[in-house]
Amino acid sequence: MTRALTALVVSASLLGAGCGSLDAKPPAPFQVRIRVSGDVGRPVGGATVLRDTKELGATQADGALLVALNGTEGETVDLTIRCPQNFESPKRPISVTLVRFVDIQKVPEYGAACAALERRVVVAVRAVNGANLPVRYLGNTVARTDVAGAAHFELAVRPNEPFAVTIDTSEKGSDRLKPQNPSREFNVGAFEGIILFNQVFVQEKKPVVYYARPTGPVKINQ
């Protein structure tokens, strides 16, 4: 084989190798499902998932988001969760390990929690002997007991912050109820629900006034 022919064969081989490398596809990204929940396991939609400062997407109504991550097998990636308004974002990121499964339908799932900054509670009032009384919260009338002394209302309160509810007995006609203006302090923890305010009133009786009858001889007008 001549030198010219050898050079031609080598060049063709190198060219073919170069074309083959250009045709090689990069490895597919790793898929990971992030699921964000709130109180009592309720899904949280609208939570943004970030890698460093890059937004990868936001969770749907079911609280889940499927994200694609580039990297190498076994690498650990930190993902930050930014919760929607009225929720507190986790202080620590989620550490995700990039793994490929033989079953391509199998996707690793990681969970995160968004703590609610306010919770909805129902306050149910039962006032024995306390019909038609205003119920006050933060100085405002939020309900009034019915003829049976029952009332209820809904509040949005911050968790683990105490709040007070008062049954107002200052109106005319209620001034003889005892105790006067009873108040209860409540504290909502991690879960929403119903709070009971039970109060028994006693009607103070009006004092009886006795008038002394005259004694001795009675003068008769003639």
C-alpha positions as CSV (number, residue, x, y, z in Angstrom):
1,M,0.0,0.0,0.0
2,T,1.4,3.4,-0.9
3,R,1.9,6.2,1.5
4,A,-0.8,8.2,-0.2
5,L,-3.3,5.4,0.1
6,T,-2.5,4.8,3.7
7,A,-3.0,8.4,4.5
8,L,-6.3,8.4,2.8
9,V,-7.5,5.3,4.8
10,V,-6.4,6.9,8.1
11,S,-8.1,10.2,7.3
12,A,-11.3,8.4,6.4
13,S,-11.2,6.4,9.7
14,L,-10.7,9.6,11.7
15,L,-13.5,11.3,9.9
16,G,-15.8,8.4,10.5
17,A,-14.9,8.4,14.2
18,G,-15.6,12.1,14.4
19,C,-19.0,11.8,12.8
20,G,-19.9,9.0,15.2
21,S,-19.0,11.1,18.2
22,L,-21.2,13.9,16.9
23,D,-24.1,11.5,16.5
24,A,-23.8,10.3,20.2
25,K,-26.7,11.6,22.3
26,P,-26.1,13.0,25.8
27,P,-27.5,10.9,28.7
28,A,-31.1,11.5,29.6
29,P,-31.7,13.6,32.7
30,F,-32.7,12.0,35.9
31,Q,-36.3,12.3,36.9
32,V,-37.5,13.0,40.4
33,R,-40.9,13.7,41.8
34,I,-41.3,16.3,44.5
35,R,-44.5,16.1,46.6
36,V,-45.4,19.1,48.9
37,S,-48.0,18.8,51.6
38,G,-49.4,21.1,54.3
39,D,-51.5,20.5,57.4
40,V,-53.0,17.0,57.9
41,G,-51.3,15.8,54.7
42,R,-53.2,18.2,52.4
43,P,-51.4,18.8,49.1
44,V,-50.0,22.3,48.5
45,G,-50.2,23.6,44.9
46,G,-48.1,26.5,43.7
47,A,-44.9,25.6,45.6
48,T,-41.9,26.4,43.5
49,V,-38.9,24.0,43.3
50,L,-35.5,25.5,42.6
51,R,-32.0,24.2,42.0
52,D,-29.6,26.8,43.2
53,T,-31.4,29.9,41.8
54,K,-33.0,28.2,38.8
55,E,-36.8,27.6,39.0
56,L,-37.6,24.0,37.9
57,G,-41.4,24.5,38.1
58,A,-44.3,24.6,40.6
59,T,-46.4,21.9,42.1
60,Q,-49.8,21.2,40.8
61,A,-53.1,20.9,42.7
62,D,-52.1,17.5,43.9
63,G,-48.9,18.9,45.4
64,A,-46.6,17.0,43.0
65,L,-44.0,18.1,40.4
66,L,-41.9,15.9,38.2
67,V,-38.5,17.5,37.6
68,A,-35.6,16.6,35.3
69,L,-32.1,16.9,36.7
70,N,-28.8,16.7,34.9
71,G,-25.8,15.2,36.6
72,T,-23.9,11.9,37.2
73,E,-25.1,8.7,38.8
74,G,-24.8,8.9,42.6
75,E,-24.5,12.7,42.7
76,T,-26.4,14.5,45.4
77,V,-28.4,17.6,44.4
78,D,-30.0,20.1,46.8
79,L,-33.5,21.4,45.8
80,T,-35.1,24.4,47.6
81,I,-38.8,24.6,48.1
82,R,-40.4,28.1,48.0
83,C,-43.9,27.8,49.4
84,P,-46.9,29.9,48.2
85,Q,-48.3,32.9,50.2
86,N,-49.7,32.1,53.7
87,F,-47.2,29.2,54.0
88,E,-43.8,29.0,55.6
89,S,-41.0,27.6,53.4
90,P,-38.8,24.8,54.8
91,K,-35.6,26.1,56.2
92,R,-33.5,23.3,54.8
93,P,-33.3,22.1,51.1
94,I,-34.2,18.6,50.0
95,S,-31.1,16.4,49.2
96,V,-31.8,14.3,46.1
97,T,-29.5,11.4,45.0
98,L,-29.5,10.9,41.3
99,V,-30.2,7.2,40.6
100,R,-31.4,5.3,37.5
101,F,-33.7,2.4,37.9
102,V,-33.9,-0.6,35.6
103,D,-37.7,0.1,35.5
104,I,-37.9,3.4,33.7
105,Q,-41.4,3.9,35.0
106,K,-40.1,4.0,38.5
107,V,-39.4,7.5,39.7
108,P,-38.0,8.3,43.1
109,E,-40.2,10.6,45.2
110,Y,-39.2,13.1,47.8
111,G,-41.5,14.9,50.2
112,A,-41.5,18.5,51.6
113,A,-43.8,20.3,54.0
114,C,-45.2,23.9,53.8
115,A,-46.4,25.0,57.2
116,A,-49.6,27.2,57.2
117,L,-49.1,30.7,58.5
118,E,-52.7,30.9,59.5
119,R,-55.4,28.3,60.2
120,R,-59.2,28.3,59.9
121,V,-61.0,27.4,63.1
122,V,-64.7,27.4,64.0
123,V,-65.6,28.6,67.5
124,A,-68.8,27.1,68.8
125,V,-70.4,28.9,71.8
126,R,-72.9,27.3,74.1
127,A,-74.1,29.8,76.7
128,V,-76.6,28.3,79.2
129,N,-79.1,31.0,80.2
130,G,-77.3,33.4,77.8
131,A,-79.7,34.1,75.0
132,N,-79.2,37.0,72.5
133,L,-75.7,37.9,73.7
134,P,-73.0,39.4,71.5
135,V,-69.8,37.4,71.1
136,R,-66.7,39.5,70.6
137,Y,-63.2,38.9,69.1
138,L,-60.6,41.7,69.1
139,G,-63.3,44.0,70.3
140,N,-65.7,43.4,67.4
141,T,-69.0,41.5,67.5
142,V,-68.5,38.4,65.4
143,A,-71.7,36.5,66.4
144,R,-74.7,36.6,68.7
145,T,-76.2,33.8,70.6
146,D,-79.7,32.6,69.6
147,V,-82.6,31.9,72.0
148,A,-81.0,28.7,73.1
149,G,-77.7,30.5,73.8
150,A,-75.8,28.9,70.9
151,A,-73.6,30.7,68.3
152,H,-70.7,29.8,66.0
153,F,-68.3,31.7,63.8
154,E,-65.1,31.1,61.8
155,L,-61.7,32.7,62.4
156,A,-58.3,32.7,60.6
157,V,-55.6,32.7,63.3
158,R,-51.9,32.1,63.4
159,P,-50.9,28.8,64.8
160,N,-49.6,28.7,68.4
161,E,-50.6,32.3,69.1
162,P,-53.3,32.6,71.8
163,F,-56.5,34.5,71.1
164,A,-59.4,35.5,73.3
165,V,-63.2,35.3,72.8
166,T,-65.6,37.2,75.1
167,I,-69.4,36.9,75.7
168,D,-70.6,40.4,76.2
169,T,-73.1,40.9,79.0
170,S,-73.0,44.7,79.1
171,E,-76.2,45.3,77.1
172,K,-79.3,46.4,79.0
173,G,-81.2,43.4,80.3
174,S,-78.1,41.3,80.7
175,D,-76.5,43.2,83.6
176,R,-77.8,40.6,86.1
177,L,-76.1,37.7,84.5
178,K,-73.3,36.2,86.4
179,P,-70.4,36.1,85.6
180,Q,-70.2,39.3,83.7
181,N,-68.4,39.4,80.4
182,P,-66.7,36.0,80.6
183,S,-63.7,35.5,78.4
184,R,-61.8,32.4,77.2
185,E,-58.3,32.2,75.8
186,F,-57.6,29.6,73.1
187,N,-54.5,28.4,71.2
188,V,-54.6,26.7,67.8
189,G,-51.9,24.1,67.3
190,A,-50.9,22.3,64.2
191,F,-54.4,21.3,63.0
192,E,-57.6,23.1,62.1
193,G,-60.9,22.1,63.8
194,I,-63.7,23.2,66.1
195,I,-63.1,25.0,69.5
196,L,-65.8,24.9,72.1
197,F,-66.7,27.7,74.4
198,N,-69.1,26.5,77.1
199,Q,-70.4,29.0,79.7
200,V,-73.2,28.7,82.3
201,F,-74.8,32.0,83.4
202,V,-76.9,32.5,86.6
203,Q,-79.6,35.2,86.7
204,E,-79.1,37.3,89.8
205,K,-82.5,37.9,91.4
206,K,-83.7,41.4,92.1
207,P,-83.5,42.4,95.8
208,V,-86.8,42.3,97.6
209,V,-87.7,45.5,99.3
210,Y,-89.9,45.2,102.4
211,Y,-91.9,48.2,103.6
212,A,-92.6,48.5,107.3
213,R,-96.3,48.7,108.2
214,P,-97.3,51.4,110.8
215,T,-97.9,50.2,114.3
216,G,-99.8,51.6,117.2
217,P,-103.2,53.3,117.3
218,V,-104.6,54.4,114.0
219,K,-106.2,57.8,113.9
220,I,-109.6,57.8,112.3
221,N,-110.8,61.0,110.8
222,Q,-114.2,62.1,111.9
